[in-house]
Amino acid sequence: MNRTSKLLAAVVVAAALLVVGSAAWATIPDASGVIHACLKNGVPRIVDTEAGQSCKPTEQPLDWNQAGQPGSVSGYQLRTSDPVVLAPGASGEASVSCLDGTRALGGGYIADADVDVTSVIPAGAGTVWSAAGVNRSTTQAGVIRARVVCGNATP
């Protein structure tokens, strides 16, 4: 193969990789502009639902729009609740509040490996975030904490 043929082959291969890579990337977000993820222990994993990917039974689905409303956020704070200790086999809930004048913009949790999180939700008219769970361990206590991102959002 001469030098010109090698260069042409390299260009064709590079172009093919670019097309294949673009096609794979193009489905995140999906055709509706929604980004899909799976959440486990507060860590998101992006999934391509149009390629047949889905959440595992131990993960919670989480979806959001690619583009949100125009506006601004100020007074951003990340707050974490005190730990809630769950006895072996027990369930419980941790909650954390935003400071006065701010609202919950989103939230999550921190939990020990043996704690199955059963819900992570806003509460208190949008100023509180709660995380509930069950300790699967039959011998050791587990801990769960709620986390919230607070701030002032304006249109």
N, C-alpha and C positions, 0 to 999 in steps of 0.2 A: 504494500500500500504506500503510495507516494505522500508527500507532505500535504498537498492540496486535499487529497482524499481523507487524510487523518483529520485535518482541520474541519472539513465539511461534516465528517462523522461526529466530531466533538460538538459542533454547533447543533446538529440534529438531536443528539442525546440531551444537550442542555435545554433545548426548546421543549422536548418531550417531558423532561422532568418539571419544567416550569408549568406546563399545561396540567400535568397530573397533580402537582402540588397545589395549584390554584383551584382545581376542582375539589380537592379534599378540604381546603380551607374555606371554600365558598359556602359550605353548609353551616358554618358557625358565624353569625347567628343563622337561624333557620329562615325560610322564605318569608315568614311573618315578622322578622326582625327580633325574634325572641332568642335569648341565650339560655341554654339549659345546663344545669349543673346538678351534682349530687353532693350532699353535705354529710360529713362524718367527723365527729369530734371537732367541729368548728372549721374544718378544712374543706373548701370546695374542690370538686373535680369536674371540669367542663366535659360535657358529653355531646356527641353529635347524634341527635335523635333521628335525623333523616338518613343516617347510615346504620340505624338499628341499635345504637348504643342506648343503654338505660341504666337506672340506678340499681345497685345491689340491695338485697333485703335489709342490710344494716345501714343504709344511707337514706337521707331524706331528700326528696326532690326540691330544687330551688330554681325558679325561672325569673328572668327580668328582661326588660326591653333594652334594645341596643341604645336607643336615644331617649332621654327623659325630657321632662318639661324644662324650658329655659328658666333660669333663675340663679340664685346664689345661696350659698350656705355659709353661715358665720357662727362663731361660738362653738366650733367643733370640739367635742370631748369624747373620750372613750372611758367608760366607767365599768367596774367589775364589782359584783356583789361579794359579800363575805362568803366564805365556804359554808355550804350546808352539808353536814355529815349524815350519811345514810347508813344505818345499821345493816348488817347482813340481811338480805331479803326485803329490806324496807324501801319505801318510796318517799319522795319529798320534792320540794320545789324551792328554787332560789329566785329572788327577784332583786332588781336594781333600778333605782329611780334616776331620772335626769334632774339636774339642778333647776331651781325655779326659773321660769321663763324660757326653757328649752324643751324640745320635744324629741321623742325617740325617732331616729331616722332609719334605724336597723339594729340588729342585734344577733346574738349567738350565745354560746355557752362554752365552758371548759368542764370536762368530766373525766373521772378516772376510767380506765379501760373496762372495768367490770360494771360500770353504770350505763344502762340502756336509757338514752334520752327519749322520752315519750312525747314531749311537746316543747316548742320554743316559740313564744308568742308575745306580741305587744299587749299591754294591759294598761289600766289606770288612765283611760282616755288619751292614750298615746304618749304618756310620760314615763311609763314603766316597761321593763322587759323581763319576762319570766321564762325559766327553763325548769322542766320537771323531768324526773327520771326514777328508775328502779335499779337498786343494787342487786345484780345477779349473784354476787358472791354469797356463799353460805358460811364463810368464816371470817371475812374482813370487812371493815367499814369502807365505804366509798364516799367520794366528795363530788359535788356538782356546784358550779358557779354560773351565774347569768352575766352576760356582757351586753352593753348597749352603747350605741353611737348616738350622741345627742347633739343638737344644734338648733340654730334658727334658720328656717328655710323661707325664702321670699320668692314670689313669682317674678 
